[in-house]
């Protein structure tokens, strides 16, 4: 490891003036960790501390993690029996290598080299014992985290060329995204140049079925290619799944029949999707969160469909920063509030390198506001009802923002292991008292840190080993 350096001072908070419409979040400080990858090969780590109405940011690490741009991130789940424990951060890029780090102690655990030697397209930890990666060669690799051995590899066959399509070398059935069922027994995948979703049996490591997308899905949603960009399981028992296309979302039931669609108004490209289940208007409701090309995060409520009606999502809130910059939202992450049901922290990252943290409170709407948001189904012309009369004020509020000065490609958040944080803070204080760090070194810029890392200094931002 390289020479230890002092931590950077907390970043300046530029959150808007406190709002009185949402005050249910606890005044006690809540901390969580943010990790962002960038086109510049740099991995950026922050600690976000939410106190009342504001969020402050403390830089944790900044270093060059790969030989090319960082494409995706994943963090292993916390141990359900303990607040502490080793949580692993996995990173990947087109350099075909998967790097592994201890999230809290900030140590490099090693690298994985999938046998397909193809750029990784997605990473996920369905459990503490398993890491799953997908790549551009169409392979799905399952690793065991205990010894990082490869358990199995499943392959998506290259799709047949469509009539009249021009064949391009190197373009096959690369996997775009993979979603593992909460039970850990099934997974869904969507691939490039394949207008279908595949189901995999993770117990046997074999294909369980293929569903071709119905031709009735409008071209406005699927785009010209018709490929699925993201796939996600919907919450709740037998709720089904959803496929995110270029400009819309198609909601499938457990029987793989289309239940409804979502398109942003005005129409925009979509980049990320997330589902959660929360209590809204005294009932459990399914919430869909999507990010758009024009800098919005849209929250939809999905009412349970009847047998003879199509599911009609209701737009609850359109989240935009106080000064909209129209930069596309590359990625976002949701963390539940540790002590308040129905409250979440939404962290977004846009293409300009700005990370923003919002507080979401689904339990803060009054009955009068909920009544104003109900729409007569006979008057609805589109598949989505725009009902953002007051929900944007009562559901979401921006707490703070941080400019990384990097072109962010992916982002993930995780709870902070307080015991590990305290341990390394003590180590850093001891290192700062031994006189080995001078002022010029502690005030080094981010570019200098990245330059040192590029020269082979293996450390997480020059903070501590």
Buried (B, 14 or more C-beta within 10 A) or exposed (E): EBEBBBBBEBBEBBBBEEEEEBBEBBEEEBBBBBBBBBBBBBBBBBBBBBBEBBBBBBBBBBBBBBEEBBBBBBBBEBEEEEEEBBBBBBBBBBBBBBBBBBBBBBBBBEBBEBEBEBBBBBBBBBEBEBBBBBBBBBBBBBBEBEEBEEEEBBEBEBBEEEEEEEEEEEEBBBBBBBBBBEEEBBBBBBBBBBBBBBBBBBEEEEBBEEBEBEEEBEEEBBBEEBBBBBBBBBBBEEBBBBBBBBBBBBBBBEEEEBBBBBBBEEBBBBBBBBBBBBEBBEEEBBBBBBBBBBBBBBBBBBBEBEEEEEBBBBBBBBBBBEEEEEBBBBBBBBBBBBEBEBBBBBBBBBBBBBBBBBBBBBBBBEEEBBEBBEBEEEEEEEBBBEBBEBBBBBBBBBBBBBEBBBBBBBBBBBBBBEEBBEBBEEBBEEBBEEEEBEEEBBEBEBEEBBEBBEEEBEBBBBBBB
